[in-house]
């Protein structure tokens, strides 16, 4: 026999899929939130999250977007997390609204010249659906709505008029940026260092100092890649949580 909580999460899963979330992600989200409610002492999901359909809309950034006008511009771009907040607010001042983040981590932005608004953005850190739901509920009273998430980064947007009032008006629209990938100095230096290390490794292999066919190398390589990747991921998440920014020009 289904309980009231079972019914709630069944409706939530249906609403998430209807809003465009994949079946696997919807199932994982429902499982995380169900566990959160189950761990609570008498937590009512309706009181905690609101109606399932409204909660699903918040989790998915409002569900399917209305069709843009014929004049609407679309711009897709990406950047590193050391510049994301700065660039989001820079382009938000130019009227670009982030509608979602696509599967490869690009901000999908739209700007309607006939009704352009200035937007402001913020980033929060959330490791799972439960944490995302908590951040969304926490910031909703201030007018922030989710605009997408990527890995552990959860992005929010709101019209700048909410904080700046009439000064947030937008009369002149700059041209659509030509750039699609915007990387800061910090990441470019890291990429240069990585390229130099790859070149050094190639030289060592070519000259015979490293034998890529030896058992020790074949065992050590995947371990080194896993450790390096893990350290890079956790270091990046630590920097994101601390709000580290690329201050170099």
N, C-alpha and C positions, 0 to 999 in steps of 0.2 A: 504494500500500500504506500503510495507516494505521500510524503509529508509536505507541509507548506514550503519548506526550504527546497525540497526536490523540485516542486513546481516552479519556484522562482528561478532556479538555475537552468531548468529546462527551457523556460521562456527566454532567459538571458542568452543561452546558446543559440536558440533560433534567431533572436534579434541580431546577434553578432554576425551570424552567417548572412542574414539578409542585408546587413550593412556593408558586406563585402569582405569580411574577415574569412580567411581560409578555414576549412573544417578542422584541421589539426591545431591551428592557433586558437580557434574558438574553444576547442575541447580542453586545451592546456590552460587557457584563461579561466574557464569554468572550474576546472579541477583545483587550481590555485586558490580561487576565491571560495570555493566550497570548503577547502581545508582551513582557510582563515576563519570562516564562520563556525566551523566545527570546533576549532580550538578555542573560540570565545565562549564566555559564560552567558548563554542565553542571548547571543547576538541575533538581532532580527535583520536579515539582509535588506528588507525594504527601508528600515530606519537608517541602516548603515550606508546603503548605496542609492536608495531611491527606486522608483519603478524600473523593472528590468529593461524595458524598451528605451527609456530615457538614459539609463546607465550605459547601455550598449552604444547609444549615440555619442556619449561623452568619451567612451573608450576608443571609439573609432574616429574621433574627430568630427562627429556630426553625421556620420553615415554617408551615403552617396551624395555627392555634391550636385547642386542644381546646375543645369546646363549653362555654360557661359554665354554672354551675349556675342554677337557676331564680331564685335570690336575687341573682345578680350584677347590679351596677349598671354602666352604660356612660356615659361622659362624654367628649364631644369638645370640644376647645378649642384656641385658638391664642394666640400672643403674639409680641412682638418679640424679637430675639436679645439685646437688652440686659437682658432679664429672664428668659430661658428657663431658665437653670440654677437661678436662685433659686426660680422658681415650680415647676419640676419637683421639686426637693427638698422644697419646702414641701408640695406635694400628695402627693409620695411618702411623707412622714411621716404622711399621712392614709390611707395604704393604696392609693393609686391607682397601678396598674401600666400603663405605656405599652406597648400591644401592637404598635402600628405608627403610622406617619404616613401619612395619606391623601393623595389626589392634590392636594388644595388646601392642604396644609400643616398640617392639624390633628392634634394628638396624640389618638389614639384610646385611651382609658384604660378599664380595667376594675377593679372592686373587688368581691370576694366577701365579704359580711359574715360568712359562716360560716368563712372561712379567710383573713382579711385579714392582709397582711404590710406592714411598712414597707419602702419602696424608696428607693434613692439613685441619682442620675443624674450623668452627666458628658457633656460635649460635646467632640468632636474635630473638626478641620478636615480634610476629605479632598475632593480635587477630582475624583477619578475612581474607577472600580472597583478599580484597582490600589492606590491609596492607602487605600481603604476596607478592602480585604483585609489590607493590612499592619497597619492600626490594630487590626482585629479579632483578628488573630493575636497582636499585641503585648500586648493587654489580657486575652485569654482566660485566661491563668494566674492572674490576680488575681480571676477570677470575674465579670468584666464581659461582658455579652452585648449585641449590637446590638438596639436597639429601633426603629430606623428612621433614614432620612436625608432631608434636604431641601436641595436645592442643594448647598452645600459643607459643611453641618453634618451630622455623624454622631453620633447619640445612643446612649448605652449605659446599661444598668440593671443592678442587682444587688440582692438582698435586703439590707436594712440590717444584718441579723444578721451578715453577712460581716465588717463592720467594727465594729459596736457590741455584738455578742453578745446576751445576754438583755435588755439595755436597749432593744433594738429591738422589744420586744413591743408589741402594739397592742390595747388593751382597749376603748376608746371610739372610735366612728367619727363624725367630724363629718358634717353633712349634705352632700349632693352640691351643689357650687357652682352657682349659677344663671348665672354669667357664662360666656360662650363665647368672647369676644374680650377679651384682657387686654393692654392697651397701657400702657407706662410714660410718664413725663413727657417724656422725651427725644423719643419718637416723636410724642406728642400735640403738642408744640411744633412739630415739623417739619411735621405735618399742618396746623396753624394757619398757619404761614408759607406753605405751598404754597397754601392757600385764599386768603390775602391777595394773593399774587402773581397768582392766577387772576382775582381780582376787579379788580386793577389793570389786568391785560391787557384784561379786558372793557371797562373804562372807556376805555382808550386806543383800542380798536377802535370803540367807540360814538361817541367824539368825533372820530374821523377821524385821530388821530395815527398809527395803524397801519393800513395797507391790506393786508388779508389776501388780496386778489386779485392783488397785485403779484408778478411772477416772482421778485424777490429774496426776498420773504417765503416763497414756496412752496419755494424751494430751501433757505433757511436753516432752516426749521422742522424738517424731518427730521434735518438735521445736528445741530441743537441738542439735539433729543430723544435722538439716538443718543449724543452725547457726554455729555449729562447722565446718561442711564441707565447708561452705562459707568462714569463716575466714581462714581456712587452705588453700583453693584455692587461695584467694587473697594474703595471706601472702607468699605463694610459688611463685606466679607471681611477687610480689614485690621483692623477693630475686633474682629471675631470671633476672629481669630488672636491678637490681643493680649489678649483676655479682657476687653474694656471692658464695664462694667456700668452700668446706670442707678441711680445712688445717690440720686437725688431721690425724695421721697415724693409 
